[in-house]
């Protein structure tokens, strides 16, 4: 498929409904690239006109701010805001809760106010409106558990949209002991992804993996590239990578498209 950049769209004089913010993980991490591709295919399938920034997209600055480097955060944010405002961007969709939170809640104070939607909410809207139609297929009746990412769940209070999307797959959703408002972090947030381990008895992702395994689910649905990495590593640590698949919700919906 051919995905246009905002520069190409502007040069041709046409307008798009949505900017798809790909994010660092979605651009450079091989596993997250598959999620980016799935989401682009779903938007295309639903007839949504969208474009990406391509090489003009910089990191939102989330890891820098979480790690305490406010200077780098503001430098990156102002650069992105200048680019977004230059193209007159109104609505943004992203598959990363960290990008979602930063663009939605932290950019306005620096002059970047946009309608920002996480891809799980976007998929819910497309499914509810009938622009996307799915059937259970390979997921029908399968035991699935859903991991609430911190930045989508507890930080932004979005719990139902991803679960309603999963309902369309006619699977058996089993909740973990800690879910929704009491959900457990995967261990990567707050820039922890990029620093060395601190002293402790157990890795957080292993603790979360044990909770996943306790549900007897064969698939864990996630909505965040960091969570996917951490939970996949957790499954490997428990030697369960062949028994439990870690998938993004968009990948699951793509498999079920009629």
C-alpha positions as CSV (number, residue, x, y, z in Angstrom):
1,X,0.0,0.0,0.0
2,X,1.0,3.6,-0.6
3,X,0.9,5.9,2.4
4,X,1.3,9.6,1.6
5,X,3.3,12.1,3.7
6,X,1.8,15.4,4.8
7,X,4.4,17.1,2.5
8,X,3.1,15.1,-0.5
9,X,-0.5,15.9,0.5
10,X,0.2,19.6,0.8
11,X,2.1,19.7,-2.5
12,X,-0.9,18.0,-4.4
13,X,-3.4,20.5,-2.8
14,X,-5.6,17.8,-1.3
15,X,-6.7,17.4,2.3
16,X,-6.8,14.4,4.6
17,X,-9.0,13.8,7.6
18,X,-6.4,12.4,10.0
19,X,-2.7,12.5,10.7
20,X,-1.4,9.1,11.7
21,X,1.3,9.7,14.3
22,X,3.6,6.7,13.9
23,X,5.9,7.3,16.9
24,X,9.5,6.2,17.5
25,X,8.7,2.6,18.3
26,X,6.2,2.3,15.4
27,X,8.9,3.7,13.0
28,X,12.1,1.9,14.2
29,X,11.2,-1.2,16.3
30,X,10.6,-4.3,14.1
31,X,7.8,-5.6,16.2
32,X,6.0,-2.3,16.5
33,X,6.3,-1.7,12.7
34,X,3.9,-4.6,12.3
35,X,1.4,-2.7,14.4
36,X,1.9,0.5,12.3
37,X,1.3,-1.5,9.1
38,X,-1.8,-3.1,10.6
39,X,-3.3,0.2,11.6
40,X,-2.5,1.8,8.2
41,X,-4.2,-1.2,6.5
42,X,-7.3,-0.8,8.8
43,X,-7.6,2.9,8.1
44,X,-7.2,2.3,4.4
45,X,-9.8,-0.5,4.5
46,X,-12.3,1.8,6.3
47,X,-11.9,4.5,3.7
48,X,-10.3,7.0,6.1
49,X,-8.1,9.5,4.4
50,X,-4.9,9.9,6.3
51,X,-1.2,10.8,5.9
52,X,2.0,10.6,8.0
53,X,4.7,13.1,8.7
54,X,7.5,10.7,7.6
55,X,10.9,12.2,8.1
56,X,9.4,15.3,9.6
57,X,8.1,13.5,12.6
58,X,10.4,13.7,15.7
59,X,10.0,11.9,19.0
60,X,7.2,13.6,21.1
61,X,9.7,14.0,23.9
62,X,7.8,11.8,26.3
63,X,10.9,9.7,27.5
64,X,13.0,12.9,27.9
65,X,10.4,14.6,30.2
66,X,9.8,11.4,32.2
67,X,13.5,11.1,32.7
68,X,13.7,14.7,33.9
69,X,15.2,16.4,30.8
70,X,12.7,19.2,30.4
71,X,14.9,21.1,28.0
72,X,15.0,18.3,25.4
73,X,11.3,17.7,25.8
74,X,10.4,21.3,25.0
75,X,12.9,21.4,22.1
76,X,11.3,18.3,20.5
77,X,7.7,19.4,21.3
78,X,8.1,22.9,19.8
79,X,9.7,21.4,16.7
80,X,6.8,19.0,16.3
81,X,4.2,21.7,17.0
82,X,5.7,24.0,14.4
83,X,5.5,21.1,11.8
84,X,1.9,20.2,12.8
85,X,0.7,23.8,12.8
86,X,2.3,24.4,9.4
87,X,0.2,21.7,7.9
88,X,-2.9,22.8,9.7
89,X,-3.4,19.4,11.4
90,X,-6.6,19.1,13.4
91,X,-7.0,15.4,14.2
92,X,-4.3,12.9,15.1
93,X,-4.5,9.2,15.7
94,X,-1.7,7.2,17.3
95,X,-1.1,3.6,18.3
96,X,1.2,4.6,21.2
97,X,-0.4,5.6,24.5
98,X,2.8,7.6,25.4
99,X,2.5,9.6,22.2
100,X,-1.3,9.9,22.8
101,X,-0.8,11.3,26.3
102,X,1.9,13.8,25.4
103,X,0.2,15.1,22.3
104,X,-3.2,15.4,24.0
105,X,-2.3,16.6,27.4
106,X,1.1,18.3,27.3
107,X,1.4,19.9,23.9
108,X,-1.5,22.4,24.4
109,X,0.5,24.4,27.0
110,X,3.2,24.9,24.3
111,X,0.8,26.0,21.6
112,X,-0.2,22.7,20.0
113,X,-3.9,21.9,20.5
114,X,-5.3,19.0,18.5
115,X,-8.0,16.4,18.7
116,X,-5.9,13.3,19.6
117,X,-7.4,9.8,19.5
118,X,-5.8,6.5,20.5
119,X,-6.1,3.8,17.9
120,X,-8.3,1.6,20.1
121,X,-10.9,4.4,20.3
122,X,-10.6,5.0,16.6
123,X,-11.2,1.3,15.9
124,X,-14.2,1.3,18.2
125,X,-15.7,4.2,16.3
126,X,-15.0,2.5,12.9
127,X,-16.6,-0.8,14.1
128,X,-19.6,0.9,15.6
129,X,-20.2,2.9,12.5
130,X,-19.9,-0.1,10.3
131,X,-16.9,1.2,8.3
132,X,-15.1,-1.9,9.6
133,X,-16.7,-5.3,9.8
134,X,-15.1,-8.2,11.6
135,X,-15.9,-11.8,12.5
136,X,-14.4,-13.9,15.2
137,X,-12.5,-16.2,12.9
138,X,-9.4,-17.6,14.5
139,X,-10.3,-15.7,17.8
140,X,-13.8,-17.0,18.1
141,X,-14.3,-18.6,21.6
142,X,-10.6,-18.3,22.4
143,X,-9.6,-17.2,25.9
144,X,-8.1,-13.7,25.7
145,X,-6.9,-11.4,28.4
146,X,-6.4,-7.7,28.0
147,X,-3.5,-5.7,29.5
148,X,-4.3,-2.1,30.5
149,X,-1.4,0.2,29.6
150,X,-0.7,2.9,32.2
151,X,-1.0,5.8,29.9
152,X,-4.2,4.8,28.3
153,X,-5.8,3.4,31.4
154,X,-5.0,5.0,34.7
155,X,-3.6,8.2,33.2
156,X,-6.4,8.9,30.6
157,X,-9.2,6.8,32.0
158,X,-9.8,4.8,28.7
159,X,-10.8,1.3,29.7
160,X,-14.0,0.4,27.8
161,X,-13.0,1.2,24.2
162,X,-10.4,-1.5,23.8
163,X,-12.6,-4.1,25.5
164,X,-15.5,-3.2,23.2
165,X,-13.3,-3.6,20.2
166,X,-12.3,-7.1,21.5
167,X,-16.0,-8.0,21.9
168,X,-16.3,-7.9,18.1
169,X,-14.0,-10.9,17.8
170,X,-16.5,-13.0,19.8
171,X,-13.7,-14.2,22.1
172,X,-13.8,-15.1,25.7
173,X,-12.3,-12.1,27.6
174,X,-10.9,-13.1,31.0
175,X,-9.7,-10.2,33.2
176,X,-6.5,-10.4,35.2
177,X,-6.5,-10.0,39.0
178,X,-5.2,-6.5,38.5
179,X,-7.0,-4.6,35.8
180,X,-8.6,-1.3,34.9
181,X,-8.0,1.2,37.7
182,X,-5.8,-1.3,39.6
183,X,-3.9,-2.4,36.5
184,X,-0.2,-3.2,36.8
185,X,2.5,-1.5,34.8
186,X,4.5,-3.6,32.3
187,X,7.7,-2.1,33.7
188,X,8.6,0.2,30.8
189,X,6.8,3.5,31.5
190,X,8.3,6.6,33.0
191,X,11.4,6.2,30.8
192,X,12.2,2.9,32.7
193,X,12.5,1.3,29.2
194,X,15.8,3.1,28.7
195,X,17.6,2.6,32.0
196,X,19.3,-0.1,33.9
197,X,17.5,-2.3,36.4
198,X,17.3,-1.2,40.0
199,X,17.8,-3.7,42.9
200,X,14.8,-5.9,43.5
201,X,13.5,-9.5,43.8
202,X,11.6,-9.7,40.5
203,X,11.2,-7.8,37.2
204,X,7.8,-6.1,36.9
205,X,7.1,-7.6,33.5
206,X,7.7,-11.1,34.9
207,X,5.2,-10.3,37.7
208,X,2.7,-9.2,35.1
209,X,3.4,-12.2,33.0
210,X,2.6,-14.5,35.9
211,X,-0.8,-12.7,36.2
212,X,-1.4,-13.3,32.5
213,X,-0.6,-17.0,32.8
214,X,-2.9,-17.4,35.8
215,X,-5.9,-16.6,33.5
216,X,-5.0,-19.5,31.2
217,X,-5.5,-17.2,28.2
218,X,-3.8,-18.1,24.9
219,X,-3.6,-14.5,23.7
220,X,-2.8,-11.3,25.6
221,X,-4.2,-8.2,23.8
222,X,-2.2,-5.0,24.3
223,X,-2.4,-1.4,23.0
224,X,1.2,-0.1,23.5
225,X,4.5,-0.9,21.8
226,X,6.3,-0.8,25.1
227,X,3.9,-3.2,26.7
228,X,4.2,-5.6,23.8
229,X,8.0,-5.6,24.2
230,X,7.9,-6.1,27.9
231,X,5.2,-8.8,27.9
232,X,6.9,-10.7,25.1
233,X,10.1,-10.6,27.1
234,X,8.2,-11.8,30.2
235,X,6.8,-14.7,28.2
236,X,10.3,-15.7,27.1
237,X,11.5,-15.5,30.7
238,X,8.8,-18.0,31.6
239,X,9.5,-20.1,28.5
240,X,5.9,-19.5,27.5
241,X,6.4,-17.6,24.2
242,X,5.0,-20.5,22.2
243,X,1.9,-20.9,24.3
244,X,0.8,-17.3,24.8
245,X,0.8,-14.8,21.9
246,X,1.2,-11.0,22.6
247,X,-0.8,-9.0,20.1
248,X,-1.8,-5.5,19.5
249,X,-5.6,-5.0,19.2
250,X,-5.2,-3.6,15.7
251,X,-3.5,-6.8,14.5
252,X,-6.3,-8.9,15.9
253,X,-9.0,-6.8,14.2
254,X,-7.1,-7.0,10.9
255,X,-7.1,-10.8,11.1
256,X,-10.9,-10.7,11.6
257,X,-11.8,-8.3,8.8
258,X,-14.6,-9.6,6.6
